[in-house]
C-alpha cells in the first residue's frame, strides 16, 4: 500500500485508477499518497472543455486526444459524468466514443461522477488532475458534464478554457451572458454545417470584440463542421490544438501562467481545508446521532441553522 504513490509516479495506470477511485470515495488515509506525489506535479497543461449538453464535447475531446498523440504528446482525460442514483458512480463510464484510445499507453481515460457537485465538475477533479500530472502526462483534458450556466467552476482548475457552442440550441447567447464569456479562452462553434451558424458566429464575435481583452490574448472563435466528414473534422480540430498551444505559450511568455496557478492552488487549498476541518466535524456529528437531532430541531423551528453552526464551531474550537 505504501508503494501506491511511487507506482503512480512511475506511470502505472492501475495504481492511478485506484488512487483516483479512493479519492472519489473519500477513503480514509488516501491523502497520504497525494502528499507523496504533490511536489512532482505542475508540469502538465490543463485544458477545460465546457458547454451545454449535446454540444459535442466528447467527440471534440476524442479528436483532440488523437491530434495530441499525432504530435507525440501523452494525454490524460477526465470526463465528468452525471452520477448514477444507484451506485454513486459515473453514469456513462469511460466515454464510448473514446474507446479507440483504450489500448494506447500514452492516453489515460478516467470518468468522474459529479456526486451532487455544482459547476459541472466533480469534487475530486483537482486531485485527479494531480494524479495524471504526476504520471507524466503532457496535457490533461477535463471535459465537464454540461450543465449550462453553472459550468464556470472549471476556471479554478484549467489553464486554458474552451467553451463549445452549437447553433440552433436557443439558449447559447443567454448562457454566454451568464458567465461563460468571462471564462473562455477559446470559443468553438461545433456542428457548424447547421442553420444559424453565421448568426451565432456574429453574436459571439461581437461579444468577444466588446469584452475586456485577457491581457492581450484575442479570443478566437473557431468553426468545426460535422464529424460525418472525418478529414475536414480532423483538420478543424488540429487547428484547435494549435490555438490551445498558442494560448499556453502566451500565458508562459507573458508571465500569466502563475496567476492561473495561484487561482487553481487557492481553490485546492480551500478544498483541503474543508476536508481537514469541516469533514471530521460532520463525520463526528453523524456518528453520534447528533446531526439527526439538530436537523429535527431545525425542522420543528426550535432553533435556526446559524445558531446551531455557531454552537458547533465554538465547541470544536475549544477542543483544539
ABEGO torsion letter per residue (X at the ends): XAAAAAAAAAGBAAAAAAAAAAAAAGBBGAAAAAAAAAAABGABBBBBBBEBBGAGAAAAAAAAAAAAAAAGBBBBBBBBBBBBAAAGBBAAEBBAAAAAAAABAABBBBBBBAGGBBGGBBAAAAAAAAAAAAAGBABBBBBBAGAEAAAAAAAAABABBBBBBBBGAGAAAAAAAAGAAAABABBBBBGAABBGAAAAAAAAAAAAAABBBBGGBBBBBBBBBBAABAAAAAAAAAAAAAAAAAAAAAAAAAGAAAAAAAAAAAAAAAAAAAAAAAAAAAAAAAAAGAAAAAAAAAAAGABBAAAAAAAAAAAAAAAX
